Amino acid sequence: MNHFPSYMRSFSRLFAAMWLGLFLAGCSTTITDYKSTTPEFDMKTFFDGKLIAYGMVQDRQGMVIRRFHADLEGSWDGNKGLLEEDFFYDDGETQRRVWNLVKHGDNQYSGVASDSVGQASGQSEGFAFNWRYTLAIDVDDTTWDIQLNDWIYQLDDSRLINVTQMTKWGFNVGQITLVIEKVK
């Protein structure tokens, strides 16, 4: 016979889940972890001129649900930049996104795009750049605000890898992985 009241078992499970969540959040990588790495990422330098990207979208279980390539072109006038992105998906869909970017002090950037909800913000340290923003994404005739957390890692002068976690209401809904290369 179990003499431990059911509300105490529920409380114990809730406490354990909260502790685990706080522990995992405390173990998260931050941009400052990359401070001493090279090559040093500079958005103005890397996203200047023509680029090409290849990538995939995975659902929350890790299943690849879409593949794509994209043509990108960046230009800068002082600390203001324009990044034009044309996406071509394997199912025939095309998409265009144009980012209006601003470089601030301390390796910080902000930006807006036609499908962004509010302003994106990011910071670079060493070879890494963390970019956070919300996009309005159409899913089954409904528009969802999806939070994106991009981690961009510059491999060399002409290549980078971008891994994006997508969340809704704090829950993982998918991931985007892409490689971006400068066109020579």
C-alpha positions in Angstrom: 0.0 0.0 0.0 1.4 3.4 -1.0 1.0 5.9 1.8 2.6 8.8 -0.2 -0.3 11.1 -1.2 -0.9 11.5 -4.9 -0.6 15.3 -4.7 2.9 14.8 -3.2 3.9 12.5 -6.1 2.6 15.1 -8.6 4.6 17.8 -6.8 7.7 15.7 -6.8 7.5 15.1 -10.5 6.8 18.8 -11.2 9.8 19.8 -9.0 12.1 17.2 -10.8 10.9 18.5 -14.3 11.6 22.1 -13.2 15.0 21.3 -11.9 15.9 19.4 -15.1 14.8 22.3 -17.2 16.8 24.8 -15.2 19.9 22.5 -15.3 19.6 22.1 -19.1 19.1 25.9 -19.6 22.2 26.5 -17.5 24.2 24.2 -19.8 23.3 26.2 -23.0 26.0 27.6 -25.2 26.3 31.3 -25.3 27.9 33.5 -27.9 30.8 34.4 -25.6 31.9 30.7 -25.6 33.3 31.5 -29.1 35.2 34.6 -28.2 38.7 33.3 -29.0 37.9 31.4 -32.2 38.9 32.2 -35.8 38.2 33.2 -38.5 36.4 36.2 -37.0 32.9 36.5 -38.4 31.9 39.9 -39.8 28.5 40.0 -41.4 29.4 43.0 -43.5 32.3 41.2 -45.0 30.8 37.8 -45.5 27.4 38.9 -46.7 28.7 41.3 -49.4 28.2 40.2 -53.0 26.7 37.0 -54.4 26.3 33.8 -52.4 24.6 30.5 -52.8 23.1 28.3 -50.1 22.1 24.6 -49.9 19.9 23.3 -47.1 17.2 21.2 -45.6 14.3 21.5 -43.2 13.7 18.8 -40.6 10.5 18.3 -38.5 10.7 18.0 -34.7 11.5 14.3 -35.0 14.5 14.9 -37.3 12.9 13.7 -40.5 14.0 15.8 -43.5 10.8 17.3 -44.9 12.2 19.8 -47.5 15.4 20.5 -49.3 16.3 23.8 -51.0 18.9 26.0 -52.5 19.0 29.8 -52.4 20.6 32.6 -54.3 21.7 35.5 -51.9 23.1 38.9 -52.6 24.3 41.3 -50.0 25.3 44.9 -50.2 26.3 47.5 -47.6 26.3 51.3 -47.4 28.1 52.2 -44.2 26.5 50.3 -41.4 23.2 49.6 -43.3 22.9 46.4 -45.3 20.5 44.7 -47.7 20.4 40.9 -48.0 18.2 39.5 -50.7 17.4 35.8 -50.5 15.6 33.8 -53.2 14.7 30.2 -52.1 14.0 27.3 -54.4 12.4 24.3 -52.7 12.5 20.7 -54.0 8.6 20.7 -54.2 8.7 23.7 -56.6 7.8 26.4 -54.2 9.8 29.6 -54.4 10.2 32.3 -51.7 11.8 35.7 -51.5 13.0 37.4 -48.3 14.8 40.7 -48.2 16.5 41.7 -44.9 17.3 45.3 -44.1 20.2 45.1 -41.7 22.0 47.5 -39.3 25.4 47.0 -37.8 25.7 48.4 -34.2 28.7 48.6 -31.9 30.1 45.5 -30.1 29.5 43.1 -33.0 25.7 43.5 -32.7 23.3 43.6 -35.6 19.5 44.1 -36.0 17.3 43.6 -39.0 13.8 43.3 -40.4 12.3 41.5 -43.3 8.8 41.5 -44.9 7.9 38.3 -43.1 9.6 39.0 -39.8 7.5 39.7 -36.8 9.3 42.6 -35.1 13.0 43.1 -35.2 15.7 40.4 -35.4 18.8 40.8 -33.3 22.2 39.1 -33.3 25.7 39.2 -32.1 29.0 37.7 -33.2 32.0 36.5 -31.3 35.0 34.8 -32.9 33.8 32.6 -35.8 30.2 32.4 -34.5 27.1 34.5 -34.9 23.8 34.1 -33.1 20.7 35.6 -34.8 17.2 35.5 -33.2 14.0 36.5 -34.8 10.3 35.5 -35.4 8.9 34.7 -38.8 5.3 34.6 -39.9 5.1 31.2 -41.6 2.1 29.8 -43.5 1.2 26.2 -42.3 -2.0 24.6 -43.6 -3.8 27.8 -44.5 -2.9 29.3 -41.1 -0.1 31.8 -40.3 2.1 30.9 -37.4 4.7 33.0 -35.6 7.7 30.8 -35.3 10.8 31.7 -33.3 14.1 31.1 -35.0 17.4 30.8 -33.3 20.2 30.8 -35.9 23.7 29.7 -35.0 26.1 30.6 -37.8 29.6 29.3 -37.9 32.2 30.6 -40.4 34.4 27.8 -41.6 36.7 29.9 -43.8 36.7 33.0 -45.9 34.1 31.7 -48.3 31.9 29.2 -46.3 29.7 29.0 -43.3 27.3 26.5 -41.7 23.9 27.7 -40.3 21.9 25.6 -37.9 18.5 27.0 -36.9 16.2 25.8 -34.2 12.5 26.6 -34.7 10.2 26.8 -31.8 6.5 27.7 -31.1 5.3 28.4 -27.6 8.8 27.2 -26.4 8.5 23.8 -28.0 10.8 22.5 -30.7 9.0 22.3 -34.1 11.9 21.8 -36.4 15.4 22.6 -37.6 17.0 24.2 -40.7 20.5 23.3 -41.7 22.3 25.1 -44.5 25.7 25.7 -46.0 26.3 29.2 -47.5 29.2 29.8 -49.9 30.5 33.0 -51.6 30.2 32.9 -55.4 33.5 33.6 -57.0 
